[in-house]
Every structure is written in C-alpha cells, then in structure tokens.
Amino acid sequence: TISSLKKGEKARIEALDVESIPLKLLEMGGLPGNVVELLQIAPFGDPLYFNINDSHVAIRLETAKEIEVALDNN
C-alpha cells in the first residue's frame, strides 16, 4: 500500500476500494495506473504528503492503507 512507501519512492496505483477513498482524492488523480510519489511524512506519521498526477495531496494514514501499489522502477 502507499502507506508503506519510503520518502522519495514512486509507485503505480494498482487497486483501491472506491467506497473507502474520498471522492476528492479520486478527482485529483488517485486512480489505478497513476504514479504516486511520497514527498513527506508528518512528524507523528500521519498524514502522508504525496505527489499524485502533478497534484500535491495530504492523505491520512488510514486512507493510505486502502490504496494498493506496485513500485515504479522509473
């Protein structure tokens, strides 16, 4: 899941549970096939700050655990 990425790592979204993901995140490009990059982690580990489809998005750890990814080797 994207919650297990390390700072600077990129991954491609493989699957997600549409029911548990906020609509705004889907609208900003949080869809299967798009690449995400972990930019920053908040001091207490929540939220996580990502670059998704050229949008910077803060995602709660609870939500990040619902988004499955595959590491992007590019």
Backbone torsions as a table, in degrees:
resi	resn	phi	psi	omega
1	THR	NA	164.3	-179.9
2	ILE	-68.8	-14.3	178.0
3	SER	-70.1	-17.8	-178.2
4	SER	-97.6	1.6	178.5
5	LEU	-69.5	151.4	174.5
6	LYS	-98.0	156.3	-178.3
7	LYS	-53.5	127.7	179.8
8	GLY	92.3	-13.3	179.8
9	GLU	-76.0	146.1	176.8
10	LYS	-115.3	148.7	178.4
11	ALA	-150.4	158.9	177.9
12	ARG	-103.9	131.6	179.1
13	ILE	-67.1	125.7	-179.4
14	GLU	-100.9	-45.9	-176.8
15	ALA	-155.9	154.2	175.4
16	LEU	-155.9	158.3	178.3
17	ASP	-93.1	104.0	-175.5
18	VAL	-56.1	-31.4	-178.6
19	GLU	-68.5	-29.3	-175.5
20	SER	-101.0	-0.1	-178.7
21	ILE	-104.1	130.8	178.2
22	PRO	-59.4	139.6	-179.3
23	LEU	-55.5	-38.6	-179.0
24	LYS	-58.9	-39.0	179.0
25	LEU	-65.3	-40.3	177.8
26	LEU	-64.8	-41.7	179.8
27	GLU	-65.0	-29.0	-178.4
28	MET	-87.1	6.2	175.1
29	GLY	109.9	7.5	179.2
30	GLY	-78.3	60.7	-176.4
31	LEU	-120.4	154.9	177.6
32	PRO	-53.7	136.9	-179.5
33	GLY	100.2	-22.2	-179.8
34	ASN	-84.0	150.9	-179.0
35	VAL	-92.7	137.2	175.7
36	VAL	-119.4	147.0	176.0
37	GLU	-130.7	129.1	177.2
38	LEU	-78.9	116.4	-178.0
39	LEU	-92.3	-41.3	-172.8
40	GLN	-158.4	152.7	175.8
41	ILE	-120.8	131.4	179.2
42	ALA	-61.9	157.1	-176.1
43	PRO	-50.8	-37.3	-179.9
44	PHE	-100.0	14.4	175.6
45	GLY	85.7	4.1	-179.0
46	ASP	-152.5	123.1	7.1
47	PRO	-87.1	178.0	175.2
48	LEU	-106.4	143.3	-175.6
49	TYR	-111.8	118.5	-174.0
50	PHE	-120.2	157.3	166.4
51	ASN	-105.3	113.5	178.7
52	ILE	-124.5	116.2	175.5
53	ASN	56.0	41.7	-178.8
54	ASP	64.5	19.8	172.7
55	SER	-115.2	137.0	176.4
56	HIS	-92.5	125.2	-171.5
57	VAL	-135.1	134.1	172.5
58	ALA	-96.4	127.1	-177.4
59	ILE	-123.7	130.8	177.2
60	ARG	-63.6	146.6	-179.5
61	LEU	-56.2	-40.6	179.6
62	GLU	-58.4	-41.0	178.2
63	THR	-73.8	-40.3	-179.3
64	ALA	-59.7	-30.3	179.9
65	LYS	-70.8	-10.8	-179.9
66	GLU	-96.0	-2.0	-176.2
67	ILE	-110.7	110.7	-179.1
68	GLU	-86.6	138.7	-177.5
69	VAL	-135.9	164.8	170.3
70	ALA	-122.4	135.5	-179.0
71	LEU	-58.1	138.0	179.3
72	ASP	-97.5	120.8	-175.9
73	ASN	-85.8	5.7	-179.7
74	ASN	-85.6	NA	NA
